[in-house]
Amino acid sequence: MDHQVSARQRRNPPTGQPTPREIKALKAVQDGSPLSVAAARVGMSTTSLGSLLSVVYRRLGIPRSSVHRMSNDRRRMAVNICKREGWWPDHG
């Protein structure tokens, strides 16, 4: 079941464990693929994938990208947090 994320949830997602859909999004970008390639891989638009990743980063408390923290760094941080907490699926 695929649900839409409300504007309020995008601004203030609950903290804690990412949803299965958010994990799927992280898995799509963990290898450093451009958003367009990763989005096609999971059947989403590039915009939807980017928005979903932003929600995951906020949920996990990862600060916005800056000159000092690039998007690939945020992806790695999110994957590492999920693995450390036992939320990362070992298969697939």
Secondary structure, DSSP 8 states (H G I E B T S, - for coil): ------HHHHHS--SSS--HHHHHHHHHHTT---HHHHHHHHT--HHHHHHHHHHHHHHHT-----SSS-HHHHHHHHHHHHHHTT-S-S--
